[in-house]
C-alpha cells in the first residue's frame, strides 16, 4: 500500500499550502524523497502481493502506448517531484460535493508543461474528443481525455477523474473533475488567498513543524 511504501522512505517538506485556497474544506499531502523511489517500492509490492492487478496495469499501459504511439508512463511520471496532494474544495456555488483536486508537484514545471502538452496533442489526434484550451487569469486549463488512467493507478477515489481538466499553478500540476474548480483555485492563487498567507493556518501548523 501507499502507507507501507512511505514508511520505507524519508519524508520531504510540503509546499502545497502555497496553492491551496484559504477556504478549502480539507487536504491530505503525501511527501517523499523522489517519485522514482516511491514508484519502485509500489511496483515491487504490487508484483509480490497483487500480481493480477499489476498485470492489468501493465496490459493497459501497453495498450495505450500502442494506440497513442508514445510511452505514456514516461510522459506522465518523468516530471513528478516529491509531493502529491488530494484537495477537497469547500462546497459553494462553483464547487459541487463531488468535486475533487489532485495536485502533483513537478521537479521541473516547464518539462511538465511540455510533456503533458505533447500527450494531450497525441490523444487529440487519436480520439474524436475536441476541447478548446481555456485561459483564465493567464493560466491555461486543458483536458486530458484518457479514460480510466487515474482510476487504474489511484483507485476508486478517482473514478470521476476519467477525463480530468488540468492546469499549472506555481510548481504544481493540478487536476480536477471540474474546470470551474480549477478556475477558482487560479483566482485565489492570483489574489493571494492561499493557506500559507493565513495567520490562523500558520499558527495552527507551528506545533507540527
HELIX and SHEET records of a PDB file:
HELIX    1   1 UNK A    2  UNK A    6  1                                   5    
HELIX    2   2 UNK A   16  UNK A   18  5                                   3    
HELIX    3   3 UNK A   35  UNK A   49  1                                  15    
HELIX    4   4 UNK A   51  UNK A   68  1                                  18    
HELIX    5   5 UNK A   72  UNK A   77  1                                   6    
HELIX    6   6 UNK A  109  UNK A  126  1                                  18    
HELIX    7   7 UNK A  149  UNK A  154  1                                   6    
HELIX    8   8 UNK A  156  UNK A  161  5                                   6    
HELIX    9   9 UNK A  179  UNK A  190  1                                  12    
HELIX   10  10 UNK A  195  UNK A  197  5                                   3    
HELIX   11  11 UNK A  199  UNK A  206  1                                   8    
SHEET    1   A 7 UNK A  26  UNK A  31  0                                        
SHEET    2   A 7 UNK A  80  UNK A  88 -1                                        
SHEET    3   A 7 UNK A 101  UNK A 106 -1                                        
SHEET    4   A 7 UNK A 172  UNK A 176 -1                                        
SHEET    5   A 7 UNK A 165  UNK A 169 -1                                        
SHEET    6   A 7 UNK A 139  UNK A 143 -1                                        
SHEET    7   A 7 UNK A 134  UNK A 136 -1                                        
END                                                                             
